[in-house]
């Protein structure tokens, strides 16, 4: 099982909080790790194969800018443990980043459909169809929340997803089906 974590911080950069939280989720031999933050209108992503400490030594996961982001530790189900298959995954414009725990059973059909619409895929993962589905729905003028809601209707399988976008940089969208997902807030968090 993978581990995902999202953070919106009012007081500090999110990357170090995400990194520390992923370390707390680390209880077995994950094969890759990655983080994405949203800052000044763009996604900032660091990801690679290897254990969290090894990836952090190579890439310094804590220096991603921004007070909002998501992170992921991966145990490969689709696609070998390579950097390109590490989460987060993005859409064609790199405006949407997704981390995922679970398995999208119909990803092959969705990927073929999206490729016919001009989407370009980089990884061999099932997860990568999700940001492309959301991108396609946003082209129809839907908000991020509405696009996620419509996109997940197309997914067969189990999933817990955390999604961020430069188009709505003040929120993390979370959704689940069969996979566990816990949401929490600090005592001093704005409601």
Contact map, one row per residue, 1 for C-alpha under 8 A:
11100000000000000000000000000000000000000000000000000000000000000000000001100000000000000000000000001100000000000000000000000000000000000000000000000000000000000000000000000000000000000000000
11110000000000000000000000000100000000000000000000000000000000000000000111100000000000000000000000011100000000000000000000000000000000000000000000000000000000000000000000000000000000000000000
11111000000000000000010011000000000000000000000000000000000000000000000111000000000000000000000000001000000000000000000000000000000000000000000000000000000000000000000000000000000000000000000
01111100000000000000010000000000000000000000000000000000000000000000011110000000000000000000000000111000000000000000000000000000000000000000000000000000000000001100000000000000000000000000000
00111110000000000100110000000000000000000000000000000000000000000000011100000000000000000000000000000000000000000000000000000000000000000000000000000000000000000100000000000000000000000000000
00011111000000000100000000000000000000000000000000000000000000000001111000000000000000000000000000000000000000000000000000000000000000000000000000000000000000000100000000010000000000000000000
00001111100001001100000000000000000000000000000000000000000000000011110000000000000000000000000000000000000000000000000000000000000000000000000000000000000000000000000000010000000000000000000
00000111110001000000000000000000000000000000000000000000000000000011100000000000000000000000000000000000000000000000000000000000000000000000000000000000000000000000000000110000000000000000000
00000011111111000000000000000000000000000000000000000000000000000011000000000000000000000000000000000000000000000000000000000000000000000000000000000000000000000000000000000000000000000000000
00000001111100000000000000000000000000000000000000000000000000000010000000000000000000000000000000000000000000000000000000000000000000000000000000000000000000000000000000000000000000000000100
00000000111110000000000000000000000000000000000000000000000000000010000000000000000000000000000000000000000000000000000000000000000000000000000000000000000000000000000000000000000000000000000
00000000111111000000000000000000000000000000000000000000000000000010000000000000000000000000000000000000000000000000000000000000000000000000000000000000000000000000000000000000000000000000000
00000000101111111000000000000000000000000000000000000000000000011111000000000000000000000000000000000000000000000000000000000000000000000000000000000000000000000000000000000000000000000000000
00000011100111111100000000000000000010000000000000000000000000001111100000000000000000000000000000000000000000000000000000000000000000000000000000000000000000000000000000000000000000000000000
00000000000011111110000000000000001010000000000000000000000011111110100000000000000000000000000000000000000000000000000000000000000000000000000000000000000000000000000000000000000000000000000
00000000000011111111000000000000000000000000000000000000000011100000000000000000000000000000000000000000000000000000000000000000000000000000000000000000000000000000000000000000000000000000000
00000010000011111111100000000000000000000000000000000000000000000000000000000000000000000000000000000000000000000000000000000000000000000000000000000000000000000000000000000000000000000000000
00001110000001111111110000000000001000000000000000000000000000000000111000000000000000000000000000000000000000000000000000000000000000000000000000000000000000000000000000000000000000000000000
00000000000000111111111000000000001000000000000000000000000011000000001000000000000000000000000000000000000000000000000000000000000000000000000000000000000000000000000000000000000000000000000
00000000000000011111111100000000000000000000000000000000000000000000000000000000000000000000000000000000000000000000000000000000000000000000000000000000000000000000000000000000000000000000000
00001000000000001111111110000000000000000000000000000000000000000000000000000000000000000000000000000000000000000000000000000000000000000000000000000000000000000000000000000000000000000000000
00111000000000000111111111000000000000000000000000010000000000000000001110000000000000000000000000000000000000000000000000000000000000000000000000000000000000000000000000000000000000000000000
00000000000000000011111111000000000000000000000000010000000000000000000000000000000000000000000000000000000000000000000000000000000000000000000000000000000000000000000000000000000000000000000
00000000000000000001111111100000000000000000000000000000000000000000000000000000000000000000000000000000000000000000000000000000000000000000000000000000000000000000000000000000000000000000000
00100000000000000000111111100000000000000000000000000000000000000000000000000000000000000000000000000000000000000000000000000000000000000000000000000000000000000000000000000000000000000000000
00100000000000000000011111111100000000000000000000000000000000000000000010000000000000000000000000000000000000000000000000000000000000000000000000000000000000000000000000000000000000000000000
00000000000000000000000111111000000000000000000000000000000000000000000000000000000000000000000000000000000000000000000000000000000000000000000000000000000000000000000000000000000000000000000
00000000000000000000000001111100000000000000000000000000000000000000000000000000000000000000000000000000000000000000000000000000000000000000000000000000000000000000000000000000000000000000000
00000000000000000000000001111110000000000000000000100000000000000000000000100000000000000000000000000000000000000000000000000000000000000000000000000000000000000000000000000000000000000000000
01000000000000000000000001011111100000000000000001100000000000000000000011100000000000000000000000000000000000000000000000000000000000000000000000000000000000000000000000000000000000000000000
00000000000000000000000000001111100000000000000011100000000000000000000011110000100000000000000000000000000000000000000000000000000000000000000000000000000000000000000000000000000000000000000
00000000000000000000000000000111110000000000001111110010000000000000000011100000111001100000000000000000000000000000000000000000000000000000000000000000000000000000000000000000000000000000000
00000000000000000000000000000111111000000000001111110010000000000000001111000000000001100000000000000000000000000000000000000000000000000000000000000000000000000000000000000000000000000000000
00000000000000000000000000000001111100000000111100000000000010000000001110000000000001110000000000000000000000000000000000000000000000000000000000000000000000000000000000000000000000000000000
00000000000000100110000000000000111110000000111000000000000010000000111100000000000000110000000000000000000000000000000000000000000000000000000000000000000000000000000000000000000000000000000
00000000000000000000000000000000011111000011110000000000000000010000111000000000000000010000000010000000000000000000000000000000000000000000000000000000000000000000000000000000000000000000000
00000000000001100000000000000000001111100011100000000000000000011111110000000000000000000000000000000000000000000000000000000000000000000000000000000000000000000000000000000000000000000000000
00000000000000000000000000000000000111111111000000000000000000001111100000000000000000000000000000000000000000000000000000000000000000000000000000000000000000000001110010000000000000000000000
00000000000000000000000000000000000011111111000000000000000000001111000000000000000000000000000000000000000000000000000000000000000000000000000000000000000000000000010010000000000000000000000
00000000000000000000000000000000000001111100000000000000000000000100000000000000000000000000000000000000000000000000000000000000000000000000000000000000000000000000000000000000000000000000000
00000000000000000000000000000000000001111110000000000000000000000000000000000000000000000000000000000000000000000000000000000000000000000000000000000000000000000000011010000000000000000000000
00000000000000000000000000000000000001111111000000000000000000000000000000000000000000000000011000000000000000000000000000000000000000000000000000000000000000000000010000000000000000000000000
00000000000000000000000000000000000111101111100000000000000000000000000000000000000000000000011110000000000000000000000000000000000000000000000000000000000000000000110000000000000000000000000
00000000000000000000000000000000000111100111110000000000000000011000000000000000000000000000000000000000000000000000000000000000000000000000000000000000000000000000000000000000000000000000000
00000000000000000000000000000000011110000011111000000000000000010000000000000000000000010000000000000000000000000000000000000000000000000000000000000000000000000000000000000000000000000000000
00000000000000000000000000000000011100000001111100000000001010010000000000000000000000000000000000000000000000000000000000000000000000000000000000000000000000000000000000000000000000000000000
00000000000000000000000000000001111000000000111110000010001000000000000000000000001001110000000000000000000000000000000000000000000000000000000000000000000000000000000000000000000000000000000
00000000000000000000000000000001110000000000011111000010000000000000000000000000011101000000000000000000000000000000000000000000000000000000000000000000000000000000000000000000000000000000000
00000000000000000000000000000011100000000000001111100010000000000000000000000000111001000000000000000000000000000000000000000000000000000000000000000000000000000000000000000000000000000000000
00000000000000000000000000000111100000000000000111110110000000000000000000000000000000000000000000000000000000000000000000000000000000000000000000000000000000000000000000000000000000000000000
00000000000000000000000000001111100000000000000011111110000000000000000000000000000000000000000000000000000000000000000000000000000000000000000000000000000000000000000000000000000000000000000
00000000000000000000011000000001100000000000000001111111000000000000000010000000000000000000000000000000000000000000000000000000000000000000000000000000000000000000000000000000000000000000000
00000000000000000000000000000000000000000000000000111111100000000000000000000000000000000000000000000000000000000000000000000000000000000000000000000000000000000000000000000000000000000000000
00000000000000000000000000000000000000000000000001111111110000000000000000000000000000000000000000000000000000000000000000000000000000000000000000000000000000000000000000000000000000000000000
00000000000000000000000000000001100000000000001111111111111110000000000000000000000000000000000000000000000000000000000000000000000000000000000000000000000000000000000000000000000000000000000
00000000000000000000000000000000000000000000000000011111111111000000000000000000000000000000000000000000000000000000000000000000000000000000000000000000000000000000000000000000000000000000000
00000000000000000000000000000000000000000000000000001111111100000000000000000000000000000000000000000000000000000000000000000000000000000000000000000000000000000000000000000000000000000000000
00000000000000000000000000000000000000000000000000000111111100000000000000000000000000000000000000000000000000000000000000000000000000000000000000000000000000000000000000000000000000000000000
00000000000000000000000000000000000000000000011000000011111110000000000000000000000000000000000000000000000000000000000000000000000000000000000000000000000000000000000000000000000000000000000
00000000000000000000000000000000000000000000000000000011111111100000000000000000000000000000000000000000000000000000000000000000000000000000000000000000000000000000000000000000000000000000000
00000000000000110010000000000000011000000000010000000011001111110000000000000000000000000000000000000000000000000000000000000000000000000000000000000000000000000000000000000000000000000000000
00000000000000110010000000000000000000000000000000000001000111110000000000000000000000000000000000000000000000000000000000000000000000000000000000000000000000000000000000000000000000000000000
00000000000000110000000000000000000000000000000000000000000111111000000000000000000000000000000000000000000000000000000000000000000000000000000000000000000000000000000000000000000000000000000
00000000000010100000000000000000000110000001110000000000000011111100000000000000000000000000000000000000000000000000000000000000000000000000000000000000000000000000000000000000000000000000000
00000000000011100000000000000000000011100001000000000000000000111110000000000000000000000000000000000000000000000000000000000000000000000000000000000000000000000000000000000000000000000000000
00000000000011100000000000000000000011110000000000000000000000011111100000000000000000000000000000000000000000000000000000000000000000000000000000000000000000000000000000000000000000000000000
00000011111111100000000000000000000011100000000000000000000000001111100000000000000000000000000000000000000000000000000000000000000000000000000000000000000000000000000000000000000000000000000
00000111100011000000000000000000000011100000000000000000000000000111110000000000000000000000000000000000000000000000000000000000000000000000000000000000000000000000000011110000000000000000000
00000111000001100100000000000000001111000000000000000000000000000111111000000000000000000000000000000000000000000000000000000000000000000000000000000000000000000001000000010000000000000000000
00011110000000000100000000000000001110000000000000000000000000000001111100000000000000010000000001100000000000000000000000000000000000000000000000000000000000000111000000000000000000000000000
00011100000000000110010000000000111100000000000000000000000000000000111110000000000000110000000000100000000000000000000000000000000000000000000000000000000000000000000000000000000000000000000
01111000000000000000010000000000111000000000000000000000000000000000011111000000000000110000000000110000000000000000000000000000000000000000000000000000000000000000000000000000000000000000000
01110000000000000000010001000111110000000000000000010000000000000000001111100000000000100000000000000000000000000000000000000000000000000000000000000000000000000000000000000000000000000000000
11100000000000000000000000000111100000000000000000000000000000000000000111110000000001100000000000000000000000000000000000000000000000000000000000000000000000000000000000000000000000000000000
11000000000000000000000000001111000000000000000000000000000000000000000011111000000000000000000000000000000000000000000000000000000000000000000000000000000000000000000000000000000000000000000
00000000000000000000000000000010000000000000000000000000000000000000000001111111100000000000000000000000000000000000000000000000000000000000000000000000000000000000000000000000000000000000000
00000000000000000000000000000000000000000000000000000000000000000000000000111111000000000000000000000010000000000000000000001000000000000000000000000000000000000000000000000000000000000000000
00000000000000000000000000000000000000000000000000000000000000000000000000011111000000000000000000000000000000000000000000011100000000000000000000000000000000000000000000000000000000000000000
00000000000000000000000000000000000000000000000000000000000000000000000000011111110010000000000000000000000000000000000000111000000000000000000000000000000000000000000000000000000000000000000
00000000000000000000000000000000000000000000000000000000000000000000000000011111110010000000000000000000000000000000000000010000000000000000000000000000000000000000000000000000000000000000000
00000000000000000000000000000011000000000000000010000000000000000000000000010011111011000000000000000000000000000000000000000000000000000000000000000000000000000000000000000000000000000000000
00000000000000000000000000000001000000000000000110000000000000000000000000000011111111000000000000000000000000000000000000000000000000000000000000000000000000000000000000000000000000000000000
00000000000000000000000000000001000000000000001110000000000000000000000000000000111111000000000000000000000000000000000000000000000000000000000000000000000000000000000000000000000000000000000
00000000000000000000000000000000000000000000000100000000000000000000000000000000011111000000000000000000000000000000000001100000000000000000000000000000000000000000000000000000000000000000000
00000000000000000000000000000000000000000000000000000000000000000000000000000011111111100000000000000000000000000000000000111000000000000000000000000000000000000000000000000000000000000000000
00000000000000000000000000000001110000000000001110000000000000000000000001000000111111111000000000000000000000000000000000000000000000000000000000000000000000000000000000000000000000000000000
00000000000000000000000000000001111000000000001000000000000000000000001111000000000011111000000001110000000000000000000000000000000000000000000000000000000000000000000000000000000000000000000
00000000000000000000000000000000011100000000101000000000000000000000011100000000000001111100000011100000000000000000000000000000000000000000000000000000000000000000000000000000000000000000000
00000000000000000000000000000000000000000000000000000000000000000000000000000000000001111110000011100000000000000000000000000011001000000000000000000000000000000000000000000000000000000000000
00000000000000000000000000000000000000000000000000000000000000000000000000000000000000011111111111000000000000000000000000000001001100000000000000000000000000000000000000000000000000000000000
00000000000000000000000000000000000000000000000000000000000000000000000000000000000000001111111110000000000000000000000000000001001100100000000000000000000000000000000000000000000000000000000
00000000000000000000000000000000000000000000000000000000000000000000000000000000000000000111111000000000000000000000001100000000000100100000000000000000000000000000000000000000000000000000000
00000000000000000000000000000000000000000000000000000000000000000000000000000000000000000111111100000000000000000000000000000000000000000000000000000000000000000000000000000000000000000000000
00000000000000000000000000000000000000000110000000000000000000000000000000000000000000000111111110000000000000000000000000000000000000000000000000000000000000000000000000000000000000000000000
00000000000000000000000000000000000000000110000000000000000000000000000000000000000000000111111110000000000000000000000000000000000000000000000000000000000000000000111000000000000000000000000
00000000000000000000000000000000000000000010000000000000000000000000000000000000000000000110111111000000000000000000000000000000001001100000000000000000000000000011111000000000000000000000000
00000000000000000000000000000000000100000010000000000000000000000000000000000000000000011110011111100000000000000000000000000000001000000000000000000000000000000011100000000000000000000000000
00000000000000000000000000000000000000000000000000000000000000000000010000000000000000111100000111110000000000000000000000000011011000000000000000000000000000001111000000000000000000000000000
00010000000000000000000000000000000000000000000000000000000000000000011100000000000000111000000011111000000000000000000000000010000000000000000000000000000000001110000000000000000000000000000
01010000000000000000000000000000000000000000000000000000000000000000000100000000000000100000000001111100000000000000000000000010000000000000000000000000000000111100000000000000000000000000000
11110000000000000000000000000000000000000000000000000000000000000000000000000000000000000000000000111110000000000000000000000000000000000000000000000000000001111000000000000000001000000000000
11000000000000000000000000000000000000000000000000000000000000000000000000000000000000000000000000011111000000000000000000000000000000000000000000000000000011110000000000000000001000000000000
00000000000000000000000000000000000000000000000000000000000000000000000000001000000000000000000000001111100000000000000000000110000000000000000000000000000011100000000000000000000000000000000
00000000000000000000000000000000000000000000000000000000000000000000000000000000000000000000000000000111111000000000000000000110000000000000000000000000001111100000000000000000000000000000000
00000000000000000000000000000000000000000000000000000000000000000000000000000000000000000000000000000011111100000000000000000100000000000000000000000000001110000000000000000000000000000000000
00000000000000000000000000000000000000000000000000000000000000000000000000000000000000000000000000000001111111000000000000000000000000000000000000000000001110000000000000000000000000000000000
00000000000000000000000000000000000000000000000000000000000000000000000000000000000000000000000000000001111111100000000000000110100000000000000000000000001000000000000000000000000000000000000
00000000000000000000000000000000000000000000000000000000000000000000000000000000000000000000000000000000111111110000000000000100000000000000000000000000000000000000000000000000000000000000000
00000000000000000000000000000000000000000000000000000000000000000000000000000000000000000000000000000000011111111000000000000000000000000000000000000000000000000000000000000000000000000000000
00000000000000000000000000000000000000000000000000000000000000000000000000000000000000000000000000000000011111111100000000000000100000000000000000000000000000000000000000000000000000000000000
00000000000000000000000000000000000000000000000000000000000000000000000000000000000000000000000000000000001111111110000000000000100000000000000000000000000000000000000000000000000000000000000
00000000000000000000000000000000000000000000000000000000000000000000000000000000000000000000000000000000000111111111000000000000000000000000000000000000000000000000000000000000000000000000000
00000000000000000000000000000000000000000000000000000000000000000000000000000000000000000000000000000000000011111111100000000000000000000000000000000000000000000000000000000000000000000000000
00000000000000000000000000000000000000000000000000000000000000000000000000000000000000000000000000000000000001111111111000000000100110000000000000000000000000000000000000000000000000000000000
00000000000000000000000000000000000000000000000000000000000000000000000000000000000000000000000000000000000000111111111110000000000000000000000000000000000000000000000000000000000000000000000
00000000000000000000000000000000000000000000000000000000000000000000000000000000000000000000000000000000000000011111111000000000000000000000000000000000000000000000000000000000000000000000000
00000000000000000000000000000000000000000000000000000000000000000000000000000000000000000000000000000000000000001111111000000000000000000000000000000000000000000000000000000000000000000000000
00000000000000000000000000000000000000000000000000000000000000000000000000000000000000000000000000000000000000000111111100000000000000000000000000000000000000000000000000000000000000000000000
00000000000000000000000000000000000000000000000000000000000000000000000000000000000000000001000000000000000000000111111110000000000100000000000000000000000000000000000000000000000000000000000
00000000000000000000000000000000000000000000000000000000000000000000000000000000000000000001000000000000000000000010011111000000000000000000000000000000000000000000000000000000000000000000000
00000000000000000000000000000000000000000000000000000000000000000000000000000000000000000000000000000000000000000010001111100001000000000000000000000000000000000000000000000000000000000000000
00000000000000000000000000000000000000000000000000000000000000000000000000000000000100000000000000000000000000000000000111110000000000000000000000000000000000000000000000000000000000000000000
00000000000000000000000000000000000000000000000000000000000000000000000000000010000110000000000000000000000000000000000011111001000000000000000000000000000000000000000000000000000000000000000
00000000000000000000000000000000000000000000000000000000000000000000000000000111000010000000000000000000000000000000000001111100000000000000000000000000000000000000000000000000000000000000000
00000000000000000000000000000000000000000000000000000000000000000000000000001110000010000000000000000000000000000000000000111111000000000000000000000000000000000000000000000000000000000000000
00000000000000000000000000000000000000000000000000000000000000000000000000000100000000000000000000000011101100000000000000011111100000000000000000000000000000000000000000000000000000000000000
00000000000000000000000000000000000000000000000000000000000000000000000000000000000000001000000001110011001000000000000000001111110000000000000000000000000000000000000000000000000000000000000
00000000000000000000000000000000000000000000000000000000000000000000000000000000000000001110000001000000000000000000000010101111111100000000000000000000000000000000000000000000000000000000000
00000000000000000000000000000000000000000000000000000000000000000000000000000000000000000000000000000000001001100100000000000111111110000000000000000000000000000000000000000000000000000000000
00000000000000000000000000000000000000000000000000000000000000000000000000000000000000000000000001000000000000000000000000000011111111000000000000000011000000000000000000000000000000000000000
00000000000000000000000000000000000000000000000000000000000000000000000000000000000000001110000111000000000000000000000000000001111111100000000000000000000000000000000000000000000000000000000
00000000000000000000000000000000000000000000000000000000000000000000000000000000000000000111000000000000000000000100001000000001111111110000000000000000000000000000000000000000000000000000000
00000000000000000000000000000000000000000000000000000000000000000000000000000000000000000000000000000000000000000100000000000000111111111000000000000010000000000000000000000000000000000000000
00000000000000000000000000000000000000000000000000000000000000000000000000000000000000000000000100000000000000000000000000000000011111111100000100110110000000000000000000000000000000000000000
00000000000000000000000000000000000000000000000000000000000000000000000000000000000000000011000100000000000000000000000000000000001111111110000000100000000000000000000000000000000000000000000
00000000000000000000000000000000000000000000000000000000000000000000000000000000000000000000000000000000000000000000000000000000000111111111000000000000000000000000000000000000000000000000000
00000000000000000000000000000000000000000000000000000000000000000000000000000000000000000000000000000000000000000000000000000000000011111111110000110110000000000000000000000000000000000000000
00000000000000000000000000000000000000000000000000000000000000000000000000000000000000000000000000000000000000000000000000000000000001111111111100100000000000000000000000000000000000000000000
00000000000000000000000000000000000000000000000000000000000000000000000000000000000000000000000000000000000000000000000000000000000000111111110000000000000000000000000000000000000000000000000
00000000000000000000000000000000000000000000000000000000000000000000000000000000000000000000000000000000000000000000000000000000000000011111110000000000000000000000000000000000000000000000000
00000000000000000000000000000000000000000000000000000000000000000000000000000000000000000000000000000000000000000000000000000000000000001111111000000000000000000000000000000000000000000000000
00000000000000000000000000000000000000000000000000000000000000000000000000000000000000000000000000000000000000000000000000000000000000001111111111100000000000000000000000000000000000000000000
00000000000000000000000000000000000000000000000000000000000000000000000000000000000000000000000000000000000000000000000000000000000000000100111111100000000000000000000000000000000000000000000
00000000000000000000000000000000000000000000000000000000000000000000000000000000000000000000000000000000000000000000000000000000000001000100011111110000000000000000101100000000000000000000000
00000000000000000000000000000000000000000000000000000000000000000000000000000000000000000000000000000000000000000000000000000000000000000000011111111000000000000000000000001000000000000000000
00000000000000000000000000000000000000000000000000000000000000000000000000000000000000000000000000000000000000000000000000000000000000000000011111111100000000000000000000000000000000000000000
00000000000000000000000000000000000000000000000000000000000000000000000000000000000000000000000000000000000000000000000000000000000001101100011111111110000000000000000000000000000000000000000
00000000000000000000000000000000000000000000000000000000000000000000000000000000000000000000000000000000000000000000000000000000000001001000000111111111000000000000000000001000000000000000000
00000000000000000000000000000000000000000000000000000000000000000000000000000000000000000000000000000000000000000000000000000000000000000000000011111111100000000000000000000000000000000000000
00000000000000000000000000000000000000000000000000000000000000000000000000000000000000000000000000000000000000000000000000000000000001001000000001111111110000000000000000000000000000000000000
00000000000000000000000000000000000000000000000000000000000000000000000000000000000000000000000000000000000000000000000000000000010011001000000000111111111000000000000000000000000000000000000
00000000000000000000000000000000000000000000000000000000000000000000000000000000000000000000000000000000000000000000000000000000010000000000000000011111111000000000000000000000000000000000000
00000000000000000000000000000000000000000000000000000000000000000000000000000000000000000000000000000000000000000000000000000000000000000000000000001111111000000000000000000000000000000000000
00000000000000000000000000000000000000000000000000000000000000000000000000000000000000000000000000000000000000000000000000000000000000000000000000000111111100000000000000000000000000000000000
00000000000000000000000000000000000000000000000000000000000000000000000000000000000000000000000000000001111000000000000000000000000000000000000000000011111110000000000000000000000000000000000
00000000000000000000000000000000000000000000000000000000000000000000000000000000000000000000000000000001110000000000000000000000000000000000000000000000011111000000000000000000000000000000000
00000000000000000000000000000000000000000000000000000000000000000000000000000000000000000000000000000111110000000000000000000000000000000000000000000000001111100000000000000000100000000000000
00000000000000000000000000000000000000000000000000000000000000000000000000000000000000000000000000001111000000000000000000000000000000000000000000000000000111110000000000000001111000000000000
00000000000000000000000000000000000000000000000000000000000000000000000000000000000000000000000000011111000000000000000000000000000000000000000000000000000011111000000000000011111000000000000
00000000000000000000000000000000000000000000000000000000000000000000000000000000000000000000000000011100000000000000000000000000000000000000000000000000000001111100000000000111111110000000000
00010000000000000000000000000000000000000000000000000000000000000000000000000000000000000000000001111000000000000000000000000000000000000000000000000000000000111110000000001111000000000000000
00011100000000000000000000000000000000000000000000000000000000000000010000000000000000000000000001110000000000000000000000000000000000000000000000000000000000011111000000011110000000000000000
00000000000000000000000000000000000000000000000000000000000000000000010000000000000000000000000111100000000000000000000000000000000000000000000000000000000000001111100000011100000000000000000
00000000000000000000000000000000000001000000000000000000000000000000110000000000000000000000000111000000000000000000000000000000000000000000000000000000000000000111110110111000000000000000000
00000000000000000000000000000000000001000010000000000000000000000000000000000000000000000000001110000000000000000000000000000000000000000000000100000000000000000011111110110000000000000000000
00000000000000000000000000000000000001101110000000000000000000000000000000000000000000000000001100000000000000000000000000000000000000000000000000000000000000000001111110000000000000000000000
00000000000000000000000000000000000000001000000000000000000000000000000000000000000000000000001100000000000000000000000000000000000000000000000100000000000000000000111110000000000000000000000
00000000000000000000000000000000000000000000000000000000000000000000000000000000000000000000000000000000000000000000000000000000000000000000000100000000000000000001111111100000000000000000000
00000000000000000000000000000000000001101000000000000000000000000001000000000000000000000000000000000000000000000000000000000000000000000000000000000000000000000001111111100000000000000000000
00000000000000000000000000000000000000000000000000000000000000000001000000000000000000000000000000000000000000000000000000000000000000000000000000000000000000000000000111110000000000000000000
00000001000000000000000000000000000000000000000000000000000000000001000000000000000000000000000000000000000000000000000000000000000000000000000000000000000000000001100111111000000000000000000
00000111000000000000000000000000000000000000000000000000000000000001100000000000000000000000000000000000000000000000000000000000000000000000000000000000000000000111100001111100000000000000000
00000000000000000000000000000000000000000000000000000000000000000000000000000000000000000000000000000000000000000000000000000000000000000000000010010000000000001111000000111110000000000000000
00000000000000000000000000000000000000000000000000000000000000000000000000000000000000000000000000000000000000000000000000000000000000000000000000000000000000011110000000011111000000000000000
00000000000000000000000000000000000000000000000000000000000000000000000000000000000000000000000000000000000000000000000000000000000000000000000000000000000000111100000000001111100010000000000
00000000000000000000000000000000000000000000000000000000000000000000000000000000000000000000000000000000000000000000000000000000000000000000000000000000000001111000000000000111111110000000000
00000000000000000000000000000000000000000000000000000000000000000000000000000000000000000000000000000000000000000000000000000000000000000000000000000000000011110000000000000011111100000000000
00000000000000000000000000000000000000000000000000000000000000000000000000000000000000000000000000000000000000000000000000000000000000000000000000000000000001110000000000000001111100000000000
00000000000000000000000000000000000000000000000000000000000000000000000000000000000000000000000000001100000000000000000000000000000000000000000000000000000001110000000000000001111110000000000
00000000000000000000000000000000000000000000000000000000000000000000000000000000000000000000000000000000000000000000000000000000000000000000000000000000000000010000000000000001111111000000000
00000000000000000000000000000000000000000000000000000000000000000000000000000000000000000000000000000000000000000000000000000000000000000000000000000000000000010000000000000011001111100000000
00000000000000000000000000000000000000000000000000000000000000000000000000000000000000000000000000000000000000000000000000000000000000000000000000000000000000000000000000000000000111110000000
00000000000000000000000000000000000000000000000000000000000000000000000000000000000000000000000000000000000000000000000000000000000000000000000000000000000000000000000000000000000011111000000
00000000000000000000000000000000000000000000000000000000000000000000000000000000000000000000000000000000000000000000000000000000000000000000000000000000000000000000000000000000000001111100000
00000000000000000000000000000000000000000000000000000000000000000000000000000000000000000000000000000000000000000000000000000000000000000000000000000000000000000000000000000000000000111110100
00000000000000000000000000000000000000000000000000000000000000000000000000000000000000000000000000000000000000000000000000000000000000000000000000000000000000000000000000000000000000011111100
00000000000000000000000000000000000000000000000000000000000000000000000000000000000000000000000000000000000000000000000000000000000000000000000000000000000000000000000000000000000000001111100
00000000000000000000000000000000000000000000000000000000000000000000000000000000000000000000000000000000000000000000000000000000000000000000000000000000000000000000000000000000000000000111110
00000000010000000000000000000000000000000000000000000000000000000000000000000000000000000000000000000000000000000000000000000000000000000000000000000000000000000000000000000000000000001111111
00000000000000000000000000000000000000000000000000000000000000000000000000000000000000000000000000000000000000000000000000000000000000000000000000000000000000000000000000000000000000000001111
00000000000000000000000000000000000000000000000000000000000000000000000000000000000000000000000000000000000000000000000000000000000000000000000000000000000000000000000000000000000000000000111
